[in-house]
Amino acid sequence: MAEVTTNLSIGQVAERTGLSVHALRFYEHEGLFVNAVRRGPGGRRVFSHDDVDWLTVCIILRASGMPLPALRRYAELVRQGAGNEAERLALMREHQANVTTQIGKLTECLDLIRFKVGVYEDLLDPGSAGDHQCHAPIPSPPPHPTEVQSR
């Protein structure tokens, strides 16, 4: 049976995660790893499969818009271990609310884009007897968060 590699080079981790070597060094510098990055005999970074799993979580959280300070805080809490689950939950709930808001805004954008695609498809369809109006009533943008708070 083949031995499972537990010591991965930075290049191997970059290949497995899709992050660049530069990004991995940045993540280390920013304190985003749960475990300290180990060094091999020659001083080169050595990673484990757990590090790759953690990076996968980080990649998803960053792709969802989690700011670096929040991700750094989350990594700190995980590093501390049990006992701070309430704070981790609060951090995740806040991010969940932000992502939900972002999805709502993107859905509104997608609705307008779909409308425009339909208009142009109708314009380019020679058999269409449609109105060919390119402008739809554009909804007013939602108020800026600071405007909502001041009301």
DSSP file with accessible surface (Angstrom, degrees, kcal/mol):
  #  RESIDUE AA STRUCTURE BP1 BP2  ACC     N-H-->O    O-->H-N    N-H-->O    O-->H-N    TCO  KAPPA ALPHA  PHI   PSI    X-CA   Y-CA   Z-CA
    1    1 A M              0   0  239      0, 0.0     2,-0.1     0, 0.0     0, 0.0   0.000 360.0 360.0 360.0 139.4    0.0    0.0    0.0
    2    2 A A        -     0   0   89      1,-0.1     2,-0.2     0, 0.0     0, 0.0  -0.451 360.0-114.8 -73.9 143.1    1.3    3.5   -0.9
    3    3 A E        -     0   0  179     -2,-0.1     2,-0.4     1,-0.1    -1,-0.1  -0.556  28.0-119.4 -78.1 138.3    2.2    5.8    2.0
    4    4 A V        -     0   0  101     -2,-0.2     2,-0.5     1,-0.1    -1,-0.1  -0.657  26.7-122.9 -79.3 128.7    0.1    8.9    2.3
    5    5 A T        +     0   0   69     -2,-0.4     3,-0.1     1,-0.2    44,-0.1  -0.609  36.8 167.9 -74.5 123.0    2.1   12.1    1.9
    6    6 A T        +     0   0   78     -2,-0.5     2,-0.7     1,-0.2    -1,-0.2   0.511  63.6  70.5-109.9 -11.3    1.7   14.3    5.0
    7    7 A N        -     0   0   88     41,-0.1     2,-0.4    39,-0.1    41,-0.2  -0.891  68.0-178.9-108.7 100.9    4.6   16.7    4.2
    8    8 A L  B     -A   47   0A   1     39,-3.4    39,-2.8    -2,-0.7     2,-0.1  -0.824  21.9-128.7-102.8 139.9    3.5   18.8    1.2
    9    9 A S     >  -     0   0   56     -2,-0.4     4,-2.4    37,-0.2     5,-0.2  -0.340  29.9-106.8 -76.8 166.3    5.7   21.4   -0.4
   10   10 A I  H  > S+     0   0   29     35,-0.5     4,-2.5     1,-0.2     5,-0.2   0.881 122.6  53.8 -62.6 -34.4    4.3   24.9   -1.0
   11   11 A G  H  > S+     0   0   35      2,-0.2     4,-2.3     1,-0.2    -1,-0.2   0.902 107.7  49.2 -66.1 -40.6    4.1   24.1   -4.7
   12   12 A Q  H  > S+     0   0   75      2,-0.2     4,-2.3     1,-0.2    -2,-0.2   0.900 112.3  48.1 -65.1 -40.2    2.0   21.0   -4.0
   13   13 A V  H  X S+     0   0    0     -4,-2.4     4,-2.3     2,-0.2     6,-0.4   0.914 110.1  52.3 -67.3 -40.5   -0.3   23.0   -1.8
   14   14 A A  H  X S+     0   0   15     -4,-2.5     4,-2.3    -5,-0.2     5,-0.3   0.934 111.1  47.8 -59.5 -44.0   -0.6   25.7   -4.4
   15   15 A E  H  < S+     0   0  172     -4,-2.3    -2,-0.2     1,-0.2    -1,-0.2   0.906 114.4  45.7 -64.0 -41.1   -1.5   23.1   -7.0
   16   16 A R  H  < S+     0   0  127     -4,-2.3    -1,-0.2     1,-0.2    -2,-0.2   0.802 123.0  33.6 -74.0 -30.4   -4.1   21.4   -4.7
   17   17 A T  H  < S-     0   0   22     -4,-2.3    -2,-0.2     2,-0.2    -1,-0.2   0.659  98.0-125.5-100.2 -20.2   -5.8   24.7   -3.6
   18   18 A G     <  +     0   0   69     -4,-2.3     2,-0.2     1,-0.3    -3,-0.1   0.455  69.2 128.3  84.5  -1.4   -5.5   26.8   -6.6
   19   19 A L        -     0   0   30     -6,-0.4    -1,-0.3    -5,-0.3    -2,-0.2  -0.615  62.1-114.8 -82.9 150.3   -3.7   29.5   -4.6
   20   20 A S     >  -     0   0   63     -2,-0.2     4,-2.3     1,-0.1     5,-0.2  -0.390  23.1-112.7 -77.8 162.2   -0.5   30.9   -5.8
   21   21 A V  H  > S+     0   0   44      1,-0.2     4,-2.2     2,-0.2     5,-0.2   0.913 121.8  54.1 -59.1 -40.3    2.8   30.4   -3.8
   22   22 A H  H  > S+     0   0  140      1,-0.2     4,-2.3     2,-0.2    -1,-0.2   0.918 107.1  50.0 -60.2 -44.0    2.7   34.1   -3.2
   23   23 A A  H  > S+     0   0   20      2,-0.2     4,-3.0     1,-0.2    -1,-0.2   0.897 108.6  52.9 -63.6 -39.2   -0.8   33.9   -1.8
   24   24 A L  H  X S+     0   0    0     -4,-2.3     4,-2.2     2,-0.2    -1,-0.2   0.917 110.1  47.3 -63.4 -41.2    0.2   31.0    0.5
   25   25 A R  H  X S+     0   0  114     -4,-2.2     4,-2.8     2,-0.2    -1,-0.2   0.904 112.0  51.3 -65.0 -39.7    3.1   33.1    1.9
   26   26 A F  H  X S+     0   0   75     -4,-2.3     4,-2.5     2,-0.2    -2,-0.2   0.930 108.0  51.5 -61.6 -46.4    0.7   36.0    2.3
   27   27 A Y  H  <>S+     0   0   17     -4,-3.0     5,-2.6     1,-0.2     6,-0.4   0.908 111.9  47.5 -58.6 -41.4   -1.8   33.8    4.2
   28   28 A E  H ><5S+     0   0   48     -4,-2.2     3,-1.5     1,-0.2    -2,-0.2   0.950 111.9  49.2 -64.3 -47.4    1.0   32.7    6.5
   29   29 A H  H 3<5S+     0   0  152     -4,-2.8    -2,-0.2     1,-0.3    -1,-0.2   0.858 110.1  52.2 -60.2 -36.0    2.2   36.3    7.0
   30   30 A E  T 3<5S-     0   0   44     -4,-2.5    -1,-0.3    -5,-0.2    -2,-0.2   0.467 114.5-116.1 -81.7  -2.4   -1.4   37.4    7.8
   31   31 A G  T < 5S+     0   0   27     -3,-1.5    -3,-0.2    -4,-0.4    -2,-0.1   0.834  70.6 137.6  74.4  32.9   -1.8   34.7   10.5
   32   32 A L      < +     0   0    1     -5,-2.6     2,-0.3    -6,-0.2    -4,-0.2   0.556  41.1  93.3 -91.6  -7.7   -4.6   32.9    8.6
   33   33 A F        -     0   0    9     -6,-0.4    46,-0.1    -5,-0.2     4,-0.1  -0.627  66.1-147.8 -83.1 144.2   -3.3   29.4    9.2
   34   34 A V  S    S+     0   0   22     -2,-0.3     2,-0.3    17,-0.1    -1,-0.1   0.908  87.9  43.0 -75.1 -42.3   -4.7   27.5   12.2
   35   35 A N  S    S-     0   0   82     -3,-0.1    -1,-0.1     1,-0.1     3,-0.1  -0.808 101.2-100.5-102.8 146.0   -1.5   25.6   12.8
   36   36 A A        -     0   0   87     -2,-0.3     2,-0.4     1,-0.1    -2,-0.1  -0.360  44.1-107.1 -60.5 138.9    1.9   27.3   12.5
   37   37 A V        -     0   0   19     -9,-0.1    10,-0.1    -4,-0.1    -1,-0.1  -0.587  38.9-137.3 -71.8 123.6    3.5   26.5    9.2
   38   38 A R  E     -B   46   0B 112      8,-1.0     8,-2.6    -2,-0.4     2,-0.4  -0.401   8.3-137.4 -80.0 161.2    6.3   24.0    9.8
   39   39 A R  E     -B   45   0B 127      6,-0.3     6,-0.2    -2,-0.1     5,-0.1  -0.956  11.9-136.0-120.7 138.5    9.7   24.2    8.2
   40   40 A G    >   -     0   0   18      4,-3.4     3,-2.3    -2,-0.4     6,-0.1  -0.186  43.6 -81.7 -79.6-179.5   11.6   21.2    6.8
   41   41 A P  T 3  S+     0   0  152      0, 0.0    -1,-0.1     0, 0.0    -2,-0.0   0.838 131.9  49.2 -55.6 -34.6   15.3   20.6    7.4
   42   42 A G  T 3  S-     0   0   72      2,-0.1     3,-0.1     1,-0.0    -2,-0.0   0.354 122.7-103.4 -87.7   6.5   16.3   23.0    4.6
   43   43 A G  S <  S+     0   0   38     -3,-2.3     2,-0.2     1,-0.3     3,-0.1   0.476  76.2 140.1  86.5   1.9   14.0   25.8    6.0
   44   44 A R        -     0   0  205      1,-0.1    -4,-3.4    -5,-0.1    -1,-0.3  -0.524  61.1 -97.6 -80.5 148.1   11.4   25.2    3.3
   45   45 A R  E     -B   39   0B  54     -6,-0.2   -35,-0.5    -2,-0.2     2,-0.4  -0.371  37.3-163.0 -63.6 140.7    7.7   25.4    4.3
   46   46 A V  E     -B   38   0B  22     -8,-2.6    -8,-1.0   -37,-0.1     2,-0.3  -0.995   6.3-167.8-130.0 128.7    6.1   22.0    4.9
   47   47 A F  B     -A    8   0A   1    -39,-2.8   -39,-3.4    -2,-0.4     2,-0.2  -0.795   8.4-144.2-116.8 158.7    2.3   21.6    5.0
   48   48 A S     >  -     0   0   22     -2,-0.3     4,-1.7   -41,-0.2     3,-0.1  -0.643  34.2-104.2-111.4 172.5   -0.1   18.9    6.1
   49   49 A H  H  > S+     0   0   57      1,-0.2     4,-2.6    -2,-0.2     5,-0.2   0.842 123.0  59.3 -64.9 -32.2   -3.4   17.7    4.7
   50   50 A D  H  > S+     0   0  109      2,-0.2     4,-2.5     1,-0.2    -1,-0.2   0.885 102.5  52.8 -62.3 -38.0   -5.0   19.5    7.6
   51   51 A D  H  > S+     0   0    4      2,-0.2     4,-2.7     1,-0.2    -2,-0.2   0.915 109.3  48.8 -62.6 -41.7   -3.4   22.7    6.3
   52   52 A V  H  X S+     0   0   15     -4,-1.7     4,-2.0     2,-0.2    -2,-0.2   0.923 110.8  50.5 -64.6 -42.4   -4.9   22.1    2.9
   53   53 A D  H  X S+     0   0   98     -4,-2.6     4,-1.6     1,-0.2    -2,-0.2   0.918 111.7  48.0 -60.7 -43.6   -8.4   21.4    4.4
   54   54 A W  H  X S+     0   0   30     -4,-2.5     4,-2.4     1,-0.2    -2,-0.2   0.917 108.9  53.6 -63.8 -42.8   -8.1   24.6    6.4
   55   55 A L  H  X S+     0   0    0     -4,-2.7     4,-3.0     1,-0.2    -1,-0.2   0.872 103.4  57.5 -60.7 -34.6   -7.1   26.5    3.3
   56   56 A T  H  X S+     0   0   64     -4,-2.0     4,-2.1     2,-0.2    -1,-0.2   0.925 107.2  47.6 -62.0 -41.4  -10.2   25.2    1.5
   57   57 A V  H  X S+     0   0   58     -4,-1.6     4,-2.7     1,-0.2    -2,-0.2   0.943 112.6  49.4 -62.6 -46.4  -12.3   26.7    4.2
   58   58 A C  H  X S+     0   0    0     -4,-2.4     4,-2.9     1,-0.2     5,-0.2   0.906 109.0  52.3 -60.3 -42.7  -10.4   30.0    3.9
   59   59 A I  H  X S+     0   0   50     -4,-3.0     4,-2.6     1,-0.2    -1,-0.2   0.920 111.5  46.4 -61.4 -43.8  -10.8   30.0    0.1
   60   60 A I  H  X S+     0   0  108     -4,-2.1     4,-1.6     2,-0.2    -2,-0.2   0.932 113.3  48.4 -66.6 -43.2  -14.6   29.6    0.4
   61   61 A L  H  <>S+     0   0   19     -4,-2.7     5,-2.5     1,-0.2    -2,-0.2   0.915 113.9  46.6 -64.8 -41.3  -14.9   32.2    3.1
   62   62 A R  H ><5S+     0   0   92     -4,-2.9     3,-1.9     1,-0.2    -1,-0.2   0.918 109.9  53.7 -65.6 -42.1  -12.8   34.7    1.0
   63   63 A A  H 3<5S+     0   0   86     -4,-2.6    -1,-0.2     1,-0.3    -2,-0.2   0.811 105.3  55.4 -63.1 -26.8  -14.8   33.9   -2.1
   64   64 A S  T 3<5S-     0   0   31     -4,-1.6    -1,-0.3    -5,-0.2    -2,-0.2   0.432 127.8 -99.7 -85.9   1.4  -18.0   34.7   -0.2
   65   65 A G  T < 5 +     0   0   43     -3,-1.9    -3,-0.2     1,-0.3    -2,-0.1   0.570  63.2 160.9  97.5   9.6  -16.6   38.1    0.6
   66   66 A M      < -     0   0    0     -5,-2.5    -1,-0.3    -6,-0.2    -2,-0.0  -0.499  41.3-122.6 -66.8 125.5  -15.3   37.6    4.2
   67   67 A P     >  -     0   0   67      0, 0.0     4,-2.4     0, 0.0     3,-0.4  -0.325  18.7-113.1 -66.7 152.7  -12.9   40.4    4.9
   68   68 A L  H  > S+     0   0   35      1,-0.2     4,-3.2     2,-0.2     5,-0.2   0.886 115.1  55.4 -55.7 -42.3   -9.3   39.5    5.9
   69   69 A P  H  > S+     0   0   84      0, 0.0     4,-2.3     0, 0.0    -1,-0.2   0.911 110.1  46.6 -60.4 -37.6   -9.7   40.8    9.5
   70   70 A A  H  > S+     0   0   29     -3,-0.4     4,-2.5     2,-0.2    -2,-0.2   0.914 113.7  47.9 -68.5 -40.9  -12.7   38.6   10.0
   71   71 A L  H  X S+     0   0    0     -4,-2.4     4,-2.5     2,-0.2    -1,-0.2   0.913 111.5  50.8 -66.1 -39.7  -11.0   35.6    8.6
   72   72 A R  H  X S+     0   0   65     -4,-3.2     4,-2.4    -5,-0.2    -2,-0.2   0.927 110.8  48.8 -61.9 -43.7   -7.9   36.4   10.7
   73   73 A R  H  X S+     0   0   72     -4,-2.3     4,-2.4    -5,-0.2    -2,-0.2   0.914 110.0  51.6 -62.9 -41.9  -10.2   36.6   13.8
   74   74 A Y  H  X S+     0   0   43     -4,-2.5     4,-2.5     1,-0.2     5,-0.2   0.933 109.4  49.7 -61.5 -43.9  -11.9   33.3   12.9
   75   75 A A  H  X S+     0   0    0     -4,-2.5     4,-2.7     1,-0.2    -1,-0.2   0.912 109.7  52.2 -61.4 -40.8   -8.5   31.6   12.6
   76   76 A E  H  X S+     0   0   68     -4,-2.4     4,-1.9     1,-0.2    -1,-0.2   0.925 110.0  48.3 -60.1 -44.5   -7.4   33.0   16.0
   77   77 A L  H  X S+     0   0    0     -4,-2.4     4,-0.8     2,-0.2    -2,-0.2   0.908 112.0  48.1 -64.4 -42.6  -10.6   31.6   17.6
   78   78 A V  H >< S+     0   0   33     -4,-2.5     3,-1.0     1,-0.2    -1,-0.2   0.922 109.9  53.6 -64.2 -41.1  -10.1   28.2   16.0
   79   79 A R  H 3< S+     0   0  103     -4,-2.7    -1,-0.2     1,-0.3    -2,-0.2   0.865 102.5  58.6 -59.5 -36.7   -6.5   28.2   17.1
   80   80 A Q  H 3< S-     0   0  121     -4,-1.9    -1,-0.3     1,-0.2    -2,-0.2   0.739 101.2-150.3 -67.6 -23.1   -7.6   28.9   20.7
   81   81 A G    X<  +     0   0   26     -3,-1.0     3,-0.7    -4,-0.8    -1,-0.2  -0.412  44.0   3.7  88.1-161.7   -9.6   25.7   20.7
   82   82 A A  T 3  S+     0   0   91      1,-0.2    -4,-0.0    -2,-0.1     0, 0.0  -0.145 104.1  56.5 -61.5 152.5  -12.8   24.9   22.6
   83   83 A G  T 3  S+     0   0   70      0, 0.0    -1,-0.2     0, 0.0     3,-0.1   0.225  90.5  71.1 113.0 -12.1  -14.6   27.5   24.7
   84   84 A N    <>  +     0   0   17     -3,-0.7     4,-2.1    -7,-0.2     3,-0.5   0.076  53.7 120.8-121.8  26.6  -15.2   30.3   22.2
   85   85 A E  H  > S+     0   0   97      1,-0.2     4,-2.8     2,-0.2     5,-0.2   0.829  71.6  59.0 -60.9 -33.1  -17.8   28.7   20.1
   86   86 A A  H  > S+     0   0   81      2,-0.2     4,-2.3     1,-0.2    -1,-0.2   0.912 107.6  46.1 -64.3 -39.4  -20.3   31.5   20.8
   87   87 A E  H  > S+     0   0   85     -3,-0.5     4,-2.3     2,-0.2    -2,-0.2   0.897 112.2  50.6 -70.3 -37.8  -17.9   34.1   19.4
   88   88 A R  H  X S+     0   0   51     -4,-2.1     4,-2.6     2,-0.2    -2,-0.2   0.924 110.7  50.0 -62.7 -43.2  -17.3   31.8   16.3
   89   89 A L  H  X S+     0   0   85     -4,-2.8     4,-3.0     2,-0.2     5,-0.2   0.923 109.7  50.3 -61.7 -43.7  -21.0   31.5   15.8
   90   90 A A  H  X S+     0   0   58     -4,-2.3     4,-2.3     2,-0.2    -1,-0.2   0.921 110.8  49.4 -61.8 -41.9  -21.5   35.3   16.1
   91   91 A L  H  X S+     0   0   24     -4,-2.3     4,-2.2     1,-0.2    -1,-0.2   0.933 113.8  45.4 -62.8 -44.6  -18.8   35.8   13.5
   92   92 A M  H  X S+     0   0   52     -4,-2.6     4,-2.8     1,-0.2    -2,-0.2   0.885 111.2  52.6 -68.6 -37.3  -20.4   33.3   11.1
   93   93 A R  H  X S+     0   0  154     -4,-3.0     4,-2.3     2,-0.2    -1,-0.2   0.908 109.3  50.0 -64.8 -40.5  -23.9   34.7   11.6
   94   94 A E  H  X S+     0   0  130     -4,-2.3     4,-2.1    -5,-0.2    -2,-0.2   0.935 113.2  45.6 -62.8 -44.1  -22.7   38.2   10.8
   95   95 A H  H  X S+     0   0   15     -4,-2.2     4,-2.8     1,-0.2     5,-0.2   0.904 109.8  55.2 -67.0 -38.2  -21.0   36.9    7.6
   96   96 A Q  H  X S+     0   0  126     -4,-2.8     4,-2.6     1,-0.2    -1,-0.2   0.920 108.0  49.1 -59.1 -43.4  -24.1   34.8    6.8
   97   97 A A  H  X S+     0   0   51     -4,-2.3     4,-2.4     2,-0.2    -1,-0.2   0.912 111.0  50.2 -63.8 -41.0  -26.2   38.0    6.9
   98   98 A N  H  X S+     0   0   83     -4,-2.1     4,-2.4     2,-0.2    -2,-0.2   0.918 112.0  47.1 -63.0 -42.5  -23.7   39.8    4.7
   99   99 A V  H  X S+     0   0   32     -4,-2.8     4,-2.8     2,-0.2    -2,-0.2   0.911 110.3  52.8 -67.5 -39.8  -23.7   37.0    2.1
  100  100 A T  H  X S+     0   0   88     -4,-2.6     4,-2.1    -5,-0.2    -2,-0.2   0.924 110.7  47.3 -61.5 -43.2  -27.5   36.9    2.2
  101  101 A T  H  X S+     0   0   78     -4,-2.4     4,-2.3     2,-0.2    -1,-0.2   0.928 111.6  51.1 -61.9 -44.4  -27.7   40.6    1.5
  102  102 A Q  H  X S+     0   0   87     -4,-2.4     4,-2.6     1,-0.2    -2,-0.2   0.907 108.4  51.7 -61.2 -41.5  -25.1   40.3   -1.3
  103  103 A I  H  X S+     0   0   95     -4,-2.8     4,-2.4     2,-0.2    -1,-0.2   0.910 108.4  52.0 -62.6 -41.4  -27.2   37.5   -2.8
  104  104 A G  H  X S+     0   0   33     -4,-2.1     4,-1.9     2,-0.2    -2,-0.2   0.930 111.3  46.3 -61.0 -44.2  -30.3   39.7   -2.7
  105  105 A K  H  X S+     0   0  109     -4,-2.3     4,-2.1     1,-0.2    -2,-0.2   0.908 112.9  49.5 -65.4 -41.9  -28.5   42.5   -4.5
  106  106 A L  H  X S+     0   0  101     -4,-2.6     4,-2.8     2,-0.2    -1,-0.2   0.865 107.1  55.6 -65.8 -33.9  -27.0   40.1   -7.1
  107  107 A T  H  X S+     0   0   66     -4,-2.4     4,-2.3     2,-0.2    -1,-0.2   0.919 107.1  49.6 -64.1 -42.1  -30.5   38.7   -7.7
  108  108 A E  H  X S+     0   0  113     -4,-1.9     4,-1.8     2,-0.2    -2,-0.2   0.920 111.8  48.9 -61.8 -41.7  -31.8   42.2   -8.5
  109  109 A C  H  X S+     0   0   68     -4,-2.1     4,-2.5     1,-0.2    -2,-0.2   0.924 110.1  51.0 -62.3 -43.9  -28.8   42.7  -10.9
  110  110 A L  H  X S+     0   0   72     -4,-2.8     4,-3.0     1,-0.2     5,-0.2   0.883 105.3  56.5 -64.1 -36.9  -29.5   39.3  -12.5
  111  111 A D  H  X S+     0   0   89     -4,-2.3     4,-2.0     2,-0.2    -1,-0.2   0.931 109.8  45.0 -60.1 -44.7  -33.2   40.2  -13.0
  112  112 A L  H  X S+     0   0   69     -4,-1.8     4,-2.6     2,-0.2    -2,-0.2   0.927 113.0  50.6 -65.2 -43.4  -32.2   43.4  -14.9
  113  113 A I  H  X S+     0   0   97     -4,-2.5     4,-2.7     1,-0.2    -2,-0.2   0.926 109.6  50.6 -62.0 -43.0  -29.6   41.5  -17.0
  114  114 A R  H  X S+     0   0  156     -4,-3.0     4,-2.3     1,-0.2    -1,-0.2   0.905 109.8  51.1 -60.9 -41.2  -32.2   38.8  -17.9
  115  115 A F  H  X S+     0   0   85     -4,-2.0     4,-2.3    -5,-0.2    -2,-0.2   0.945 111.1  47.5 -60.1 -47.2  -34.6   41.5  -19.0
  116  116 A K  H  X S+     0   0   54     -4,-2.6     4,-2.5     1,-0.2     5,-0.2   0.893 109.7  52.9 -63.3 -40.7  -31.9   43.1  -21.2
  117  117 A V  H  X S+     0   0   70     -4,-2.7     4,-2.6     1,-0.2    -1,-0.2   0.938 109.9  49.6 -59.2 -44.4  -31.0   39.7  -22.7
  118  118 A G  H  X S+     0   0   23     -4,-2.3     4,-2.5    -5,-0.2    -2,-0.2   0.908 109.3  51.6 -61.4 -41.5  -34.6   39.2  -23.6
  119  119 A V  H  X S+     0   0   12     -4,-2.3     4,-2.4     1,-0.2    -1,-0.2   0.949 113.1  43.7 -60.9 -48.3  -34.9   42.6  -25.2
  120  120 A Y  H  X S+     0   0  116     -4,-2.5     4,-1.9     2,-0.2    -2,-0.2   0.867 111.2  53.9 -70.8 -33.0  -31.8   42.0  -27.4
  121  121 A E  H  X S+     0   0  125     -4,-2.6     4,-0.9    -5,-0.2    -1,-0.2   0.932 110.6  47.8 -62.8 -42.6  -32.9   38.5  -28.3
  122  122 A D  H >< S+     0   0   78     -4,-2.5     3,-0.5     1,-0.2     6,-0.3   0.907 110.6  51.4 -63.5 -41.3  -36.3   39.9  -29.4
  123  123 A L  H 3< S+     0   0   67     -4,-2.4    -1,-0.2     1,-0.2    -2,-0.2   0.863 113.4  44.6 -63.6 -35.0  -34.5   42.7  -31.4
  124  124 A L  H 3< S+     0   0  144     -4,-1.9    -1,-0.2    -5,-0.2    -2,-0.2   0.568  91.1  94.0 -89.1  -7.5  -32.3   40.1  -33.2
  125  125 A D    X<  -     0   0   83     -4,-0.9     3,-1.7    -3,-0.5    -4,-0.0  -0.756  62.8-158.0 -87.7 111.5  -35.2   37.7  -33.9
  126  126 A P  T 3  S+     0   0  129      0, 0.0    -1,-0.2     0, 0.0    -4,-0.0   0.788  90.4  53.9 -63.3 -23.5  -36.5   38.5  -37.3
  127  127 A G  T 3  S+     0   0   69     -3,-0.1     2,-0.3     2,-0.0    -5,-0.1   0.491  84.1 110.6 -88.8  -0.2  -39.8   36.8  -36.6
  128  128 A S    <   -     0   0   27     -3,-1.7    -6,-0.0    -6,-0.3     0, 0.0  -0.562  43.5-174.9 -80.7 132.9  -40.5   38.9  -33.5
  129  129 A A        +     0   0  105     -2,-0.3    -1,-0.1     2,-0.0    -2,-0.0  -0.006  41.1 140.0-109.0  26.7  -43.2   41.4  -33.7
  130  130 A G        -     0   0   32     -8,-0.2   -11,-0.0     1,-0.1    -2,-0.0  -0.019  70.0-101.6 -69.1 174.1  -42.3   42.7  -30.2
  131  131 A D        -     0   0  130      2,-0.1     3,-0.1     1,-0.1    -1,-0.1   0.731  39.8-147.3 -69.9 -24.1  -42.3   46.3  -29.0
  132  132 A H        +     0   0   86      1,-0.2     2,-0.5   -13,-0.1    -1,-0.1   0.790  38.4 156.7  60.2  27.5  -38.5   46.5  -29.3
  133  133 A Q        -     0   0  114      1,-0.1    -1,-0.2     2,-0.0    -2,-0.1  -0.759  27.4-166.0 -85.0 125.5  -38.2   48.9  -26.4
  134  134 A C        +     0   0   33     -2,-0.5     2,-0.5    -3,-0.1    -1,-0.1   0.504  63.2  78.0 -89.0  -8.5  -34.7   48.6  -24.9
  135  135 A H        -     0   0  136    -16,-0.1    -2,-0.0     3,-0.0    -1,-0.0  -0.913  55.4-174.7-112.5 128.5  -35.5   50.4  -21.7
  136  136 A A        -     0   0   21     -2,-0.5     2,-0.3   -24,-0.0    -2,-0.0  -0.778  46.6 -84.5-107.6 157.6  -37.3   49.0  -18.7
  137  137 A P        -     0   0  128      0, 0.0    -1,-0.0     0, 0.0     0, 0.0  -0.486  49.4-140.6 -59.8 121.8  -38.3   50.9  -15.6
  138  138 A I        -     0   0  129     -2,-0.3    -3,-0.0     1,-0.0     2,-0.0  -0.805  14.4-124.0 -91.4 124.1  -35.1   50.7  -13.6
  139  139 A P        -     0   0   95      0, 0.0    -1,-0.0     0, 0.0     0, 0.0  -0.334  30.2-104.8 -65.4 147.8  -35.8   50.2   -9.9
  140  140 A S        -     0   0  107      1,-0.1     0, 0.0    -2,-0.0     0, 0.0  -0.483  42.3-103.8 -71.1 144.1  -34.3   52.8   -7.6
  141  141 A P        -     0   0  109      0, 0.0    -1,-0.1     0, 0.0     3,-0.1  -0.316  40.8 -98.1 -66.9 152.2  -31.2   51.5   -5.7
  142  142 A P        -     0   0   71      0, 0.0     0, 0.0     0, 0.0     0, 0.0  -0.321  51.1 -89.2 -65.2 154.4  -31.7   50.6   -2.1
  143  143 A P        -     0   0   57      0, 0.0     5,-0.0     0, 0.0    -3,-0.0  -0.291  47.4 -99.2 -64.2 149.2  -30.6   53.3    0.4
  144  144 A H    >>  -     0   0  108      1,-0.1     4,-1.8    -3,-0.1     3,-1.2  -0.428  35.1-112.7 -65.0 144.7  -27.0   53.3    1.5
  145  145 A P  H 3> S+     0   0   74      0, 0.0     4,-2.1     0, 0.0     5,-0.2   0.850 117.7  54.8 -52.8 -33.3  -26.6   51.6    4.9
  146  146 A T  H 3> S+     0   0   84      1,-0.2     4,-1.5     2,-0.2     5,-0.1   0.857 105.7  52.4 -71.0 -30.4  -25.7   54.9    6.6
  147  147 A E  H <> S+     0   0   91     -3,-1.2     4,-0.6     2,-0.2    -1,-0.2   0.883 108.9  50.0 -68.8 -37.0  -28.9   56.5    5.3
  148  148 A V  H >< S+     0   0   80     -4,-1.8     3,-0.9     1,-0.2    -2,-0.2   0.915 109.8  50.8 -67.2 -41.3  -31.0   53.7    6.8
  149  149 A Q  H 3< S+     0   0  159     -4,-2.1    -1,-0.2     1,-0.2    -2,-0.2   0.844 107.5  53.3 -67.2 -31.3  -29.2   54.0   10.2
  150  150 A S  H 3<        0   0  100     -4,-1.5    -1,-0.2    -5,-0.2    -2,-0.2   0.615 360.0 360.0 -82.2  -9.9  -29.8   57.8   10.3
  151  151 A R    <<        0   0  210     -3,-0.9    -3,-0.0    -4,-0.6    -4,-0.0  -0.437 360.0 360.0 -82.9 360.0  -33.6   57.5    9.7
